Amino acid sequence: MSGPDDAPDLLYSEAEDDLRAAVRSLLTDRADVPAALARAESGAPYDTALWASLATGIGAAGLLVPQALGGQGASHREAAVVLEELGRAVTPAPYLTSSVIATRTLLALGEAVPGVPAVPAVAELIRALAEGRTVAVLAVPFSTGPDTPLPDAVPDGGIRAVAEAAIADVLLVPAADGLYAVDPAAPGVTVRARTPLDLTRPLSTVTVDAGALAAGTRLAGGTARAAVRSGLLTGAGLLASEQLGLAEGCLEETVRHTRERHQFNRPIGSFQALKHRMAHLWLEVVSARAAARNAADALATGSPDAPMAVAVAQAYCGRVAVHAAEECVQLHGGIGMTWEHPAHLSLKRAKSVEIALGSTGSHREKVAALTALPAPGAPAR
């Protein structure tokens, strides 16, 4: 474990605050709730112009990529700030799947020199991701956690519940002999949409036959599985920041509504029972911020405690996001139950990501294993 001199820095730097302001300004300027609801209902929730502005205009897609490969040379802390804002606005964007999980997986492959992968195809793909020209998705179920066993081959029924595969330009497919980059439009590859709970992050079943896999580009061999796990660990750690942002957004919207909504000639937010509920939620959000920031900082610094920090963040932040979204729906009263109000998008996102990249229960078991404590429900020794 880290010593007292290795305490994580949970505060936001000036650069991180500036990045937050830029992303929030972009999302606020492009906010159009009726249009977003219509896109979500259509099954195509993405605003391509918004993604181009975020990925290329602000340069958020390349935050984790070294400057030698065309990226910003930033860290997980800055990427976490972007995810906080995307979660706060429940924005449909392939940032977590492409700019975090897929990018980190590729960066974790064997390097010829520090920061530069040994395989030219890997370096070129990373550069395309950093510049926002390409969206890549790791073809594993969205529920796959850092410690979930990976299959040796593509299942006969396809890879189920792959997040945002429908808009991917490249699929990163793990196989028994390595990691392959596959064109989703190639013969032998099928991407079939599923019906998701979260309408802002579509899921698909991906089928890749043996011929399509062989025709793809083999990016790595023996290092592939460790790289995939690195990508999943990073994704799980930074997903906590998306959950934090979602919870903060729900709390902010709930406070705004209870200030403006009047009953008995008083704002309902002045009623003691509602004050207590929002105060309790605020305490949970503050704790979630500490957990999410600790995970982002541990990943950014390469701390040996990163697996513990990620597991703690995921075990806690998922529950807080769901609670915040439930309170947002309930304290909005009747309007919160309607399709026209976006509160249901927050609740569906919170519920869906509670089991993404490892369930809350699996992360609690990870904490128990790392601390040598009995897992929940395990008999005492």
N, C-alpha and C positions, 0 to 999 in steps of 0.2 A: 504494500500500500504506500501511497505518497506520504512524505513527511510534512511537517508544518511549513517548510520553506517552499513546498510545491503546491501551495493552496491555489485553487483555480481562480481566475479572474472572471467574475460574473457580471462586471459592469460593461456597458456599451462604450466603445471608443467613439471619438469624434467622427472618424471615417464611417463607422457603422451607423451612427445617427444620420449622417449625410446620405448614406445609401438608403436607409429607411425612408427618409423624406422624399427622395427621388422616386422610389417604388410606390410609395403611398400616393404621391401626386399623380403618377401615371394611372394607377388603378382608380383613383377618384375621378380624374378627368374622363376616363373611359366607362365609368359606372353607368349602366343602363339596365335597371332591374327588369322591366318588362321584356327587353330584348334577350337578356340572360335567361329568363325563365322560358321564353319561347325556344331558344337554342337548346336548353336542357331537355325540354319536352320532345324536341325533334330527334334527340339522340346524337346530335353533333354540337356539343356545348362550346367548342373552342372558337375564340376570336383570333384569327390568324394575324391580323394587324397588331393586336395587343401583344401577342407572343413575339412578333418581330421587334416591336419597340422594347420589350423587356429583355429579350435575349441579345439583340444586336445593338439597339439604341443605347440602353443603359449598360450593356455588356455583362448582364447577370449570368448568362449561360457559361461564361468562361471563368467564373470566380475560382473554381477549384483547379483550374488548368494552369500550369507554369507558363511564364511569359515566353519561354523557348518554344512552346507549342501554340502560340497565339492567344493565350489566355490572359487573365488579369493577375495571376500569381497571388491571389488572396488566400483565404483559409475557410475552414468550415464555419467559423464564427460569422463571416460575412454572408455565406450561403444561408445560414440559419436565420439571419435578419430578413432575407428575401422570402423565405418560407413563412416566417411570422406574418408578413404582410399579405402573402397569397392566402394563408389560412384565415386571416382576419376578414378578408373580402370574399372568401370561398371562391377563389378564381380558378376556372378551368384552364390549366396550363401544365404542360409536361415537364415542369421544372424538377420535381422530385425524381421522377422516373428516368429522365434523360440527363439533365445537368448535374444530378447528384449520383444516383445509383449506377447508371450505365457509365458515366464519366469516371467515377471512382473505380469501378471494376476494370476499365481499360487502363487507368493509371497504375493499378496494382499489378499489372502484368510485368514480366521481366524487363529490366532496363539495361540499355547498353551503357549509358552515362546517366548520372542523377537527373531525373526529371524527363528523360527521353526514352521511350520504349525501344526495345531492340528490333521489333518487327516494323518495317516501314508502314505497312497497312494500318497498324494500330496507331502510329503517330499521326497519319493522315486523317483517320477517323476522329481522333481526339481533337485535332485542329478544326475539323468541320463542325464538331459539336460546340467547341468554344466560340466559333464565329456565328453560331446560330443558323448555319446552313443546313444542318441535319438534326433529326430527332432519332435517337437510338433508345431502344427499350430492351431490358434484360428479360428474356422469355422464360420467366418462372412465375408461378402463381403469386398474386400480390400478398397472399397470406404467409409466404415463405419468410421465416426469420433467419437471423445469422447462424443459428445452430440447427436449422431444419435439414435433415438428410436430403441431398440432391439426387435425383434419379440418374442412372447411367445412360439412359436413352430417352428420346421423346416418347411419351406414352402413346399407345395405340389410339386412344381416344383424343389425343391432342393435349396440349398444355392448357389447363383451364384457368380462367380468371386472371389473365395477363393484363395488367393495367396499361391503358393508353396504347395498346398495340395497333389500334385502328388508325392512328396518325403517325406511326413510326415509319421512318425511311429505311431503318436498319434494325433487324432483330438480332440480338446477341443470344445465341442458343448454346447452352451447356450440353456437352455430350461426353461419352465415356472417354474419348481420346483428346478432349480439349474444349476450346470455346470457338464457335464459328460465328461469323457475320453473314447473315442471310438477308436477301432482298425479299420483303414481304409480298412483292408482286411477281416473284419468280414462279415458274411452273413447279407444282408439287408443294406449294405453300398456301395455306388457307387461313385467313383471319376471319373468324365468325363472331359477330357481336352477341353478347349475352345481355340479359336484363339485370342491370346493377341496382343496388339500393341507392348508391350515390350517383345521381344523374350528372354530376359535374366531373366525374372521373370514370368513364366507360371501361368496361371489362370485355375481354374477348377470349375465345378459345383458339389457340394457335396450333395448327397442324403442319408439321414439316416432315415430308417423307425422306427416305434415305438418299434418293437422288438429289433432292434439293439441298440437303445438308452437305453432300459431297461437292456440289457445285458452288457452295458458299466459300468464303475465305476463312481458312483456319488461322485464328489469331494467336492461339497459344496451346500448349500441350499440358505438361505437368503442373504448371503454375496456375492453370485456369480455375480450379476449384477454390484455392486460397484467395484468388482475386475476386471471384464471385462472392465469397463470404465477406471480404473486405467491403465490397460495394453494398451488400445487404446490411452490414453493421453500420456503415455510414448513413445509409438510408433510414434505418431504424432510429439512429441517434438524432438525425435532423428532422425526422417526422415529428418528434416531440415539439420542435419549434413551430411546425405547422399547427399542431394541436394547441399549443400555447396561444398562437395568434387567433385561432378560431375561438377559444375561450374568452380572450380579451375582447374580441369583436362582439361576441354575444353579450358579455357583461356591459359593454359600452352602450349597445343598442337597448338593452333592458333598462339601464339607468335613464337613458334619454326618454324612452317611452313612458316610464313611470313618473317622470317630471312633468310631461306634457298631458298625460291622461288624467282627467279630473272625475272624481265621484264625490257626491255630497259637498260640492264646491271646494274640494281640496285635491291636490295632486295625490294620486294613489301611492306615489313613492314616499309620502309622509306618514303612511300607516306603519305602525311599529312592526307588525308581522313581516311586511315586505322589506322593511329596512334590515331586519335581522337576516332574512334570506339572502339579500344582496351583499351584506357585510360578510356573511359566511362564505359566499362564493368568491368575494374579493380575496379573502385569505387563501382560499384554494388556488386562485390564479397566481398570487404572489409566490406560493410554494412551487407551483408548476414552472414559473419563470426561473426559479433557482435551479430546478432539476434539469430543465431544457438547456439553460446556459452552461451548466456544468458538463452536460454531455457534449455540447458543441465545442467547448474549450478543451475537453479531454481529447476529442478527435483532432482538433487543430494542432495540439501540441504533441500528438503521438504518445499520450500518457499510457503507461501499462494498465492503468485503471479504467481505460476507455470502455471495455466490455461491461464493467460494473456500472459506470456512469450511464451508459446507454440503457442497460436493463432497468435501472432505477427510474430513469426518465420515462421510459415506455410503460413501466408498471404504474406510474402515477399520472402522467399527463393525459393518457387516454381516458381515464375515468373523469378527470376534471373537465375535459372538453365535452363529454357527453352530458355531465351535470349542467354545465353552463348553457348548452344548447337546449336542454329540457326546460330549464328555468326561463330561457328566452321565449320559448313557445308558450309556456304556461302563464307567465306574467304579462304577455301581450293579450291574454284573454281570447275572445272569439276570433279576432283578426289573425292571431298567431297560428290558428288551425287552418287557414285558407291557403290556396295555391298562390294567390296574388301576393302574399307576403313572403319574403325570402327566408324566413326563419326555418322553414322545413328543410331548406338546402343545407343549413348549418347542422341541423340535427342528423340528417342522413349522412353528411360527410363525417361527423363525429362518430356515429355508430359504425360506419364502414371502416374507418382507419383505426378503430379500437382493436380490430383483429388483423390489421395490415402489418406485414413485416414482423410477424410473431404476435401472438395474442397477449393480452395483459397477464393472463395466467402463466404463460410460458416464460415471460420475462420475470415474474415473481419467482418461479422455480429457478431461474438463472441466478437471481440474487441470493436465493437460499443456498444454491450450490457453491457460489463464489465465497460466501461467508461461512460455509459449513454449518448452516442452521437447518433445522427440519423444514421441509417444504410444507406449504399449507395443507393440512389434513393428514400429514405423515405422523405415524405413531411416535411418541416420545421415547427416547432411549434411556 
